[in-house]
Amino acid sequence: PSYRLPYIKGKFNDDKCFICRDDFNERVYLWKIPCGHIYHFQCMKTCLRYSRVCPYCRTE
């Protein structure tokens, strides 16, 4: 399932959002989607308005 979670340094494989390419930091929430990729919560929320697939791997 997808869910909203806080960023914790060293917990994730990536330190940047694939959508906006900005670094993750402790002040923002992330969205982990079923394929395992993570994005800034706001970036993914905006992206889902236009598409229901992962921006990185294209999994639905």
C-alpha positions as CSV (number, residue, x, y, z in Angstrom):
1,P,0.0,0.0,0.0
2,S,1.0,3.6,-0.5
3,Y,1.5,5.7,2.6
4,R,2.7,9.0,3.9
5,L,5.9,8.9,6.1
6,P,8.5,11.3,7.4
7,Y,12.0,11.3,5.9
8,I,14.7,9.8,8.0
9,K,18.3,10.2,6.7
10,G,19.8,6.8,5.8
11,K,16.5,4.9,5.8
12,F,15.8,5.1,2.1
13,N,17.8,4.1,-1.0
14,D,17.4,7.6,-2.6
15,D,17.9,11.0,-1.1
16,K,16.2,12.9,-4.0
17,C,12.7,13.0,-5.3
18,F,12.6,11.7,-8.9
19,I,9.8,14.1,-9.8
20,C,11.3,17.4,-8.7
21,R,14.9,16.3,-8.2
22,D,15.2,18.2,-4.9
23,D,16.8,16.5,-1.9
24,F,14.7,14.9,0.8
25,N,15.0,16.5,4.3
26,E,13.5,16.0,7.7
27,R,11.0,18.8,7.3
28,V,8.9,17.1,4.6
29,Y,6.7,14.0,4.2
30,L,7.3,11.3,1.6
31,W,4.9,9.0,-0.2
32,K,6.0,5.4,-0.6
33,I,4.0,3.7,-3.4
34,P,3.4,0.0,-3.9
35,C,6.4,-0.5,-6.2
36,G,8.7,0.8,-3.4
37,H,9.7,4.1,-4.9
38,I,9.4,7.2,-2.7
39,Y,8.6,10.8,-3.6
40,H,7.9,14.1,-1.9
41,F,4.3,13.8,-0.7
42,Q,3.2,17.0,-2.5
43,C,5.0,16.0,-5.8
44,M,3.3,12.6,-5.9
45,K,-0.1,14.1,-5.0
46,T,0.2,16.5,-8.0
47,C,1.5,13.7,-10.3
48,L,-1.5,11.5,-9.4
49,R,-3.8,14.1,-10.9
50,Y,-2.5,13.2,-14.3
51,S,-1.3,9.6,-14.1
52,R,-1.8,6.5,-11.9
53,V,1.6,5.0,-12.7
54,C,5.0,5.4,-10.9
55,P,6.9,8.2,-12.5
56,Y,10.1,6.1,-12.3
57,C,9.3,2.5,-13.2
58,R,5.8,3.1,-14.8
59,T,4.2,0.4,-12.6
60,E,0.5,1.0,-11.9
